[in-house]
Amino acid sequence: MPIYSTPTIGSNYEEVFDSPIPTISELILEKNNIDIENKSLYLGYIVEEENDCEYSIKLMDKSKKEYLFNVDICNLKSILYN
């Protein structure tokens, strides 16, 4: 019985599962006690990739205060700079 399907090329489907955001969010919560996924407290965040392990995160709360983090997902480190 043949299967008819359309191959998906270059979709964002794989990127969702390869995203470092869940790991980054968990590290910041564990190390700094800040839940960046809490939409009632924070307006949003920007993630900048330094390399495969290190990321810079800018988080803004509702009062427009910025929090800057350096996260290393390979060594499981998160540092808050303020």
N, C-alpha and C positions, 0 to 999 in steps of 0.2 A: 504494500500500500504506500504510494508516494505521499510525501508531506510537502505542501506548498506554503512557502513563507517568503517574505521579503527580508533579505539580510539588512541589518542596520549597521551602517558604516559611519564612524565619527560622531556617534551620539554622545550625549552627556550622561547616559545611563551608567557607564563604567566609572565615570568621574565621581558620581555620588558615593559609590562604595569605596573608592580609593581616597576620599577626602580626609585630610588630617583634622578637620574641624572637631569631630567628636573627641578625639584624643587631646587636642589642645584645650577644649572646654573642660574636660575632666581634670587635666593637670592644673589648670588655673583654679578650679573649684577645690581640689585637694590641697594644693600648696598655698594658695592665697585666700581661700574661703570666699571667693567671689564667683557667682554663677552668671557667666556672660550670656547664657541662654535665657535668663529671666527678663522677658520683654516688658514686664510691669515696672522694672527698675531701670533698665538700660535702653537707650535709643537704638544702639547697634554697635557693630565693631568692624574694623578693617584688618584683614590679615595680609601681611607681606611676607613672602617666602624668601629667606636669606639663602638657604641651601636645602637639601633633602631633610635635614634634621631640625634646623633652627628657623623660627618664625618670630616676627614682630607683630604684636597685636595692639591696636588702638581701640579702646572702649570708651564710649561716651554715655554718661548717665543722663537722667531727665533734667538735671540742673545744668547741663552742658559742661560738666567737669570731665576731663579726659584722664584715663588710666592707661599707662603704657606698660606692656609686658614683653619680655623676651622668653620664649618657650623653646626648649630643646626636647623634642619628642623621642629622640634616640636615648638620651640619658635621663629622661623623665624629670626635667627641671623646669621650673617656672619662676621668674623673678619679676616683681612689680617695681617699676620706677615711678616715683612721684615725690 
